[in-house]
């Protein structure tokens, strides 16, 4: 029987689970810190590309169950976008901290499966980093992928630890420190994989465009979008110069 908050997709008994933390691509609801330089509709188109490439990245790993965790209101739309073979599960509660708690309660509690949750805006992450995270979970209770701004783009566990994220304010410069402190308070061993960056502000967008210009196959949908965006920006600058 399928639970009421999950799409009708058969869940395998695979030992490894990759869960993408996502929202439905709606103007004003995703990547809001980019809106200062781009319209909400443009940002939404960009997020669709990020999400599509992130799902493709997750599905490229062998022997891994792929899922999406999202707010209840986004489940149907994300199930349509994700396609067959990806389970879409509604989180319990509001916000990212509640979503992460839901990930491990749903996929790791009573299963002891290596479960990794990661951002929907890191399609350029090397698949080797995800493999490394799964390897770290064979010897640690928790694995974390730090970001350069004091947060983290990935967290994994083999069991549910609700206190790890309880009442947390995600997306701040102290998010990683709080996670590490709570893990230690719970006497959980921590492993770290290589730091990386997600796409939050204009500088991240420019960095990603530069990287994908050299290696578009890492995230082909996103690379195409960025190429068109750069061409449009160049045409706009040329037009302004003729005024």
C-alpha positions in Angstrom: 0.0 0.0 0.0 1.2 3.5 -0.8 1.0 6.2 1.9 -1.3 9.1 1.2 1.5 11.6 0.9 3.5 9.7 -1.7 3.1 9.3 -5.4 2.3 5.8 -6.7 5.9 4.8 -7.5 7.3 1.4 -6.4 10.1 1.9 -3.9 12.9 -0.6 -4.2 14.9 -2.1 -1.4 18.1 -0.5 -2.5 20.6 0.3 0.3 21.3 3.8 -1.0 18.8 6.6 -1.4 19.4 10.0 -2.9 16.7 12.6 -2.0 16.5 16.0 -3.7 15.1 18.8 -1.6 12.9 20.7 -4.1 10.0 23.1 -4.6 7.7 23.4 -7.5 9.1 25.9 -10.0 6.7 28.9 -9.5 7.6 32.6 -9.9 8.5 34.1 -6.5 8.8 30.8 -4.8 12.3 29.6 -5.9 15.8 31.1 -6.0 14.4 34.4 -4.7 17.8 35.9 -4.0 18.5 36.0 -7.8 15.4 38.1 -8.5 17.2 41.4 -7.9 18.9 40.9 -11.2 16.4 38.7 -13.1 12.7 38.6 -13.4 10.8 36.0 -11.3 9.7 34.2 -14.5 13.4 34.1 -15.7 14.5 32.7 -12.4 11.7 30.1 -12.5 12.9 28.9 -16.0 16.4 28.7 -14.7 15.3 26.7 -11.6 13.5 24.2 -13.9 16.8 23.6 -15.7 18.7 23.2 -12.4 16.1 20.7 -11.1 16.1 18.7 -14.3 19.8 18.4 -14.4 19.9 17.5 -10.7 17.5 14.7 -11.2 19.6 13.4 -14.1 22.7 13.6 -11.9 21.0 11.5 -9.2 19.7 9.0 -11.7 23.2 8.6 -13.2 24.4 6.8 -10.1 24.1 3.0 -10.2 22.2 1.1 -7.5 20.6 4.2 -6.0 16.9 5.0 -5.3 16.1 8.5 -6.3 13.4 10.6 -4.6 12.2 14.2 -4.1 11.1 15.6 -0.8 8.9 18.7 -1.1 5.9 20.6 0.5 2.6 18.9 0.1 1.3 21.6 -2.3 4.2 21.0 -4.7 4.0 17.2 -4.9 1.8 16.7 -8.0 3.7 19.2 -10.1 7.1 17.8 -9.1 5.9 14.3 -9.8 5.0 15.3 -13.3 8.3 17.0 -13.8 10.5 14.2 -12.3 8.9 11.5 -14.4 8.9 7.7 -13.9 11.2 6.1 -11.4 11.5 9.0 -9.0 9.3 8.9 -5.9 8.0 12.3 -4.7 7.2 12.5 -1.0 5.5 15.3 0.9 7.3 16.6 4.0 5.7 16.9 7.4 5.8 20.5 8.6 7.0 23.7 6.9 10.5 24.8 5.9 13.8 23.1 4.9 14.6 21.9 8.4 11.2 20.1 8.5 11.9 18.7 5.1 15.3 17.2 6.1 13.7 15.7 9.3 11.1 14.1 7.0 13.7 12.7 4.7 15.3 10.6 7.3 12.1 9.7 9.1 10.7 8.4 5.8 13.7 6.7 4.2 16.1 5.8 7.0 14.0 5.1 10.1 13.6 1.4 10.7 15.4 0.7 7.4 19.1 1.6 8.2 19.6 2.6 4.6 22.3 5.1 3.6 20.2 8.1 2.8 21.5 11.4 1.4 19.6 14.6 1.0 21.0 17.3 -1.2 20.1 20.6 -2.9 18.1 20.9 -6.1 20.5 23.6 -7.4 23.7 21.6 -7.6 23.5 19.8 -10.9 27.2 20.6 -11.5 28.2 18.6 -8.5 30.5 15.7 -9.6 28.9 12.3 -9.2 32.1 11.2 -7.5 31.1 13.6 -4.6 27.9 11.7 -4.1 29.7 8.4 -4.2 32.2 9.7 -1.7 29.3 10.7 0.6 27.8 7.2 0.5 31.2 5.7 1.3 31.6 8.0 4.3 28.3 6.7 5.6 29.8 3.2 5.9 32.0 4.5 8.7 30.2 7.5 10.1 26.7 8.2 11.4 26.4 11.5 9.6 28.0 12.9 6.4 28.0 16.6 5.5 29.0 18.5 2.3 29.8 22.1 3.4 29.3 25.2 1.3 31.8 28.0 1.3 29.3 30.4 2.9 28.9 28.5 6.2 26.0 26.3 5.2 25.8 22.8 3.6 24.6 21.4 0.3 24.4 17.8 1.4 23.7 15.8 4.5 23.4 12.1 4.9 22.6 9.5 7.7 21.7 5.9 8.2 19.0 6.5 10.7 16.5 9.2 11.7 17.8 11.8 14.2 14.9 14.4 14.6 16.9 16.6 17.0 19.6 17.2 14.4 17.4 19.8 12.6 14.8 20.7 15.2 13.7 24.4 15.0 16.7 25.2 12.8 17.0 28.3 10.6 18.5 27.0 7.4 20.3 29.1 4.8 22.3 31.1 7.2 26.1 31.4 7.7 25.9 29.4 11.0 23.9 26.5 9.6 26.9 24.2 9.4 28.2 25.1 12.8 24.8 24.3 14.4 24.5 21.0 12.6 28.0 19.9 13.7 27.3 21.0 17.3 24.0 19.1 17.5 25.6 16.0 16.0 28.3 16.1 18.7 25.7 16.6 21.4 23.9 13.5 20.1 27.3 11.6 20.1 27.1 11.0 16.3 30.3 10.6 14.3 30.7 13.0 11.5 32.3 12.7 8.1 32.9 15.5 5.7 33.1 15.5 1.9 34.6 18.3 -0.3 33.2 21.8 0.0 31.1 23.0 -2.9 28.7 25.9 -3.8 25.1 26.2 -4.7 23.4 28.9 -6.7 22.0 31.6 -4.4 23.3 35.0 -5.7 24.5 36.6 -8.9 28.2 35.7 -8.3 27.2 32.0 -8.0 25.4 32.3 -11.4 28.4 33.9 -13.0 30.7 31.2 -11.6 28.4 28.4 -12.8 28.2 30.0 -16.3 32.0 30.0 -16.5 32.3 26.4 -15.5 29.6 25.1 -17.8 31.0 27.1 -20.7 34.0 24.8 -20.5 32.1 21.6 -19.6 28.4 21.8 -20.6 27.8 18.1 -20.4 28.0 18.3 -16.6 24.5 20.0 -16.6 23.3 20.3 -20.2 19.9 21.9 -19.6 21.4 24.5 -17.3 24.4 25.1 -19.7 21.9 25.9 -22.6 19.9 28.2 -20.4 23.1 30.1 -19.3 24.4 30.4 -22.9 21.1 32.0 -24.0 21.1 34.2 -20.9 24.6 35.5 -21.7 23.7 36.1 -25.3 20.6 38.0 -24.3 22.6 40.1 -21.8 25.2 40.9 -24.4 22.5 42.0 -26.9 21.0 44.2 -24.2 24.3 45.8 -23.4 25.0 46.4 -27.1 21.6 48.0 -27.5 22.2 50.3 -24.6 25.5 51.3 -26.1 23.8 52.6 -29.2 21.4 54.9 -27.3 
